[in-house]
Amino acid sequence: MIPRDKLMNDPSSVFEKPSDVLDNLELSAEQKIEILRQWKQDVMLRLVAEEENMPGDPENSDRLKAITDALIALEQD
């Protein structure tokens, strides 16, 4: 089992893509939502930093969409 603090503080260090969170059978739906919300917040902060001319990851926009789609899928269940 992955330590909870690692899951919540840095989801991208544990999961390669948001669908990996959805596919994880050890997590409850509530935990998945919490992890994805944290990940979304992290990516949004990175996008703001990029707007302020800080170096960024060109994949952040696509990652944000994937996280949002995963959250929608969970919240519809």
C-alpha positions, -999 to +999 in steps of 0.1 A: +000+000+000+012+035-009+016+059+020-014+083+022+008+114+026+026+105-007-007+100-025-021+133-013+010+155-014+023+144-048-001+122-068+020+125-099+049+107-082+027+077-077+005+077-108+016+082-143-018+093-156-052+101-141-067+069-154-043+050-132-061+065-102-094+053-116-081+018-122-066+014-087-087-012-068-072-004-034-087+031-033-123+040-025-142+064-048-139+091-022-101+086-020-098+087-058-118+120-059-096+135-032-064+124-050-076+137-083-087+171-068-052+175-053-036+166-085-058+191-104-049+218-079-011+210-084-015+212-122-034+244-121-007+260-099+019+249-124-001+264-153-003+298-134+035+296-129+039+290-166+018+321-173+043+340-152+071+329-175+084+301-152+095+269-170+068+244-173+056+211-187+039+213-221+018+184-211+001+203-182-030+214-203-036+179-215-031+165-180-056+190-165-082+178-190-075+142-182-078+148-145-111+168-150-125+140-172-116+114-145-133+135-118-164+138-139-165+100-144-161+093-107-187+119-097-213+105-121-211+070-105 
